[in-house]
Every structure is written in C-alpha cells, then in structure tokens.
Amino acid sequence: MVDLTKYEDGMIFSPLQKELINVLERNGPMTRAELVSRVDSPRTTVYDNLMRLNNYNLIKKYSRPTNSRGRPLVFFKISEENK
C-alpha cells in the first residue's frame, strides 16, 4: 500500500489522485482508457493527474509494444519504491 503520509508535507493530493492510486494498487498496471472508465472522469483530467503522480514518483508510466503496427500501449503502475 502506498504511504501518502511521507508526501503530504506541503503536498495535497486530490480525491481523484488518491482514487487513481487505490485503483492501481487493487488492479495492477492499467492503460489510461481503463483508468478513465474506472474513475469516471474526463480523459484529460485523468492524464493530468497521472502525470502529477508520476512527477512525485508515486506511479510509473511505461509502454509495451503491440504485435501489430501503430503506437505501443501505454500503462501506468505503482512505482516499485512505493510498494
């Protein structure tokens, strides 16, 4: 479980950010589209909050190539140092 208390000195996490962390903890790596459907928020709002959490090193963004042409799938997961 991610311990947010070590980050909360001067940082305030929004309810959406806390929900994103909880969803990723329960379900493992997920794409932005999967997260959007789980938290029922606009796509850009979810992405902006994911990037803030990424900047705090709470989550990591990584890509996994597909076996076809086109862009690789991008996933978000809880950072290893926060497990």
C-alpha positions, 0 to 999 in steps of 0.5 A: 500500500502506498504511504501518502503520509511521507508526501503530504508535507506541503503536498495535497493530493486530490480525491481523484489522485488518491482514487487513481492510486487505490485503483492501481494498487487493487488492479495492477498496471492499467492503460489510461482508457481503463483508468478513465472508465474506472474513475469516471472522469474526463480523459484529460483530467485523468492524464493530468493527474497521472502525470502529477503522480508520476512527477512525485514518483508515486506511479510509473508510466511505461509502454509495451509494444503491440504485435501489430503496427501503430503506437505501443500501449501505454500503462501506468503502475505503482512505482516499485519504491512505493510498494 
